[in-house]
Amino acid sequence: MRNFLEIHCLQNLMTEFELIKNLKTKPLEIFEFDDRCFSFQAPQKMCGLGLFVHLEGFMHIANEKHDFYATGKVTSTDTLESEKLSKYTIELHRFDKSLWEEFRKAVEQTQAATDTLFKSMKDSE
């Protein structure tokens, strides 16, 4: 059972300009998150610091798919070693906080179960 968030639409909040094309066929998947932020990889110079964005996607929690809508602000951009991609961090402003918390807990539980499994495998050696 995999818990993840995929983004199918990422727009400049003010202009409604699509920041990345073809997200419906190849969505972004977040790889880091915390209480109010998440990070993803995308082409360099896609957007700058301080940009307000609107995003739409699907949150997959325990084999259930939930619509996820949010607005946020780009708070960090870091060029990755490939020099073709950057890591972007978005601070969420308007979003379903209960759904976000459910997602966080599901990921934490999965990680705890994985850690327990690896620990038991190591202990049995």
N, C-alpha and C positions, 0 to 999 in steps of 0.2 A: 504494500500500500504506500503510494508516494503522495506526499503533500507538496503542492507547488502553486505558484502564481505565474500566469502567463499574461502578457500585455499585448492586446490586439490593436490598440489605438493610442497614439501619443501625440498630442497636439499642443501648440502654443495656445495658452488659455485666452489671450487677448485677440489674436488674429484667426484662431481656429485652423491655422496652417498645420498640415500633417508633418511632423518632424522626421518620421521614418516611413518610407513607402513599403507596401507589401507586408505589413504586420499581420494581416488576416491570414495569409498563407504561411508565414514564417514568424510567429510571435516571439517577442522577447521573453526571456525567463529570468526572474530575479535570482541572485545567488547569495545575497546577504540581506539581512533585515534586522530591525530591532523594534522598539516600542512605536516609533512614528516614522521610520525611514526605511528605504530599501535601495539596493544598488543593482545595476545591470551593466552589461557591456554593449556598446553600440559604436557606429563609426565616429571617428574624431570630428570635432567641430560641428556636431549635430545641433548643439545648443550651448548657451553660455551660462555662467553662474548667475543666479538670481532670477532666471526665467520661470514664470509661473506656467504650469502645464495642467492639462486635463488628460486623464488616462482611463481607458476601459479595458477590461480583461476578464479572465476567469480564474477563480481560486478553486483549486482542487483540494478537498479535505476529506479524507477517509472515503475515497471512491465516490464522493458527491461533488458536483460541479456547481459553483455559485458565481453569479454575476458580480463583478467588482468594479465600482466606479469611484474615482477620486480626483481631487485637485491637489496640487503640491507645488513645491519650489525646488529647483535644482540648487543644491547646497554644496556640491563638490564635483569636480571633474578631474580625473587623473589619467594621463596618457599611459597606456600599457606598453610592455616591451615590444609588442608586435609593431607599434607605431602606426597601425591602421585603425586600432580600436582604442576607445577610452572607457574608463569606468565612471559612470554617472551615479550620483546619489541624490535621491529625491526625498525631501521631507514632506510627509503627508499633512494636509490641512483639513480638507473635507473628505471624509470616508466613513464607512461603516465600522466603527470602533469595535463592536461586539464580534463581527465577522473576522476582523483583523486579529483580535485576541484569540478567537477559536483557532485560527490558522497557526498562530505562534505556538499555542499549547500543543496542537497536533504535531507540529514539527519537533518540538522539544520532547514529546513522548516517544516519537519514532527514534530520535537520536539517543534517548536514554535506553530504549530497548536494544538498539544496535550496540551501544557501549556495553551493556550487560552481556550480550551474546559474545562479543569479542573478549571480554574479561573471563567469561566461563570457558571459552576455548583456550585461552592462554593458561588459565589455572589447571586445565586438564592435561596439559603437556608434561 
